[in-house]
Amino acid sequence: MTKPDTVRHSPSEKDRQGSSISTSLHSWLILSTLFVFMIINFADKALMGIAAKPIMNDLGLSPSQYGWVASSFFFLFSISSLVVGFLTTKYPSKRILLVMAIVWTIAQGVIVSPLAGFWTLIVTRIVLGAGEGPAYGMANHVAMQWFPRTKSGIATAVIGVGVPMGTMLAAPIVGKLVAGIGWRESFGVLALASLVWAAVWFFIGREGPYSHSRRITVAGPVPDVRPVPYGPIIRSRTFLGLLIAGIASYWNVVLLIAWVPVYLTSTQGYETATVGWAVALPWAVQIASNLILVGWLGTALMSRGVSSRVARGVVSGIAVALSGVAMVAFVAAPSGPTKLILLAMAFGIGSCVFSASQSVIGDLVPSRQRGAVLGIYVAVYSLTGVFAPMIAGALVESADVVESGYDRIFLLSAALSLTAGLLCAVLVNPERDRATLNIRHERNSNVID
């Protein structure tokens, strides 16, 4: 008797619809969890700047010493981003994110001890930076595992909103915590938040249907896409344009986290308990910038057939340049509400380039290499975090008048943003560079879970 041939039946329409609904619901659950992940991530960063004045007073730190504490966070930040980015090609994303959250818990929890002084702050900030360095790239990499390429802008916009939302929500709360229970205990609260997130992720985290490890379609496996050497990718004009804009914008983000709260308390008369509300304004602008320019405008333009070059490259490049214009106006404006509004625009509008970059890189490279390229991107632009706080501290300390030292910092930021924004708008063109690198789009419109 002849053994019948094995027939691979395609899933029925009912099966495909059920799977699609299940995937869609879990996609949004994963995206929501990653959104909270980024809120905690940037709340951790915001705490140091908001608590800077009481920390400096309690530990007797000079502006230069505080600059070293702020910069130490970035000592391993870039290296970690790079290493973890390449680990995504070998290890499940669920496991990587879980380990990162546990590292955050430990690094923040140690500072609660009254024995933790200047050197403990340095060491724990280095460890926390190593744990948080890959966070933004990893969150976007995982989010894009759950959404098709045409909707990746929505996923990256939501993750991008988690960055300012973390600080906008945390800044007033952390300000009240620091003034109420003390800066050490505030670190303990954020350590607990990381631990709770890790427990939730342990139960719900998994690889998405658009992950390179789960590329299954109704017709069978998707043909593997040929890997591209990393050298040509990072030398492409698209990657370089995104990188230049990322460096300038991250310079502003680092100053916003580390020095703007100090600037507001030392020159504008804000108290520790209330400075969080003023610091929240730039982050609110970042939320609007991400949702409107990347989430809505970018997606709408792409759905109408506009190229990624225009919808993501030109739009975000103009936003970065406009932040430079606002920075000049902010320096020139007298103290008062107008100055705060200009500060919010200067430090807020250009950050949409980070969300746009995640989508453009997703357009540019095969999904198997996406995590590694995002890791390279974050690793390089985040090197800015090592130098910006120290340079700012040196400029403030060397100035005859403290406020003039801050003005020099902000004008330098304006020049960087104007130049970088224009270069981004001109250089970024993923369609051209995909053709140059001979990369074809992966078919993913009919992927099921």
Secondary structure, DSSP 8 states (H G I E B T S, - for coil): ------------HHHHHHHHHHHHHHHHHHHHHHHHHHHHHHHHHHHHHHTHHHHHHHHT--HHHHHHHHHHTTTTHHHHHHHHHHHTTTS-HHHHHHHHHHHHHHHHHHTTSTT--HHHHHHHHHHHHHHHTTHHHHHHHHHTTSS-GGGHHHHHHHHHHHHHHHHHHHHHHHHHHHHHT-HHHHHHHHHHHHHHHHHHHHHH----TTSGGG-EETTEE--------HHHHHHSHHHHHHHHHHHHHHHHHHHHHHTHHHHHHHHS---HHHHHHHHHHHHHHHHHHIIIIIIIIIHHHHHTT--HIIIIIIHHHHHHHHHHHHHHHHHHS-SSHHHHHHHHHHHHGGGHHHHHHHHHHHHHS-HHHHHHHHHHHHHHHTTHHHHHHHHHHHHHHH-SSHHHHHHHHHHHHHHHHHHHHHHHHHH--HHHHHHHHT------TTB--
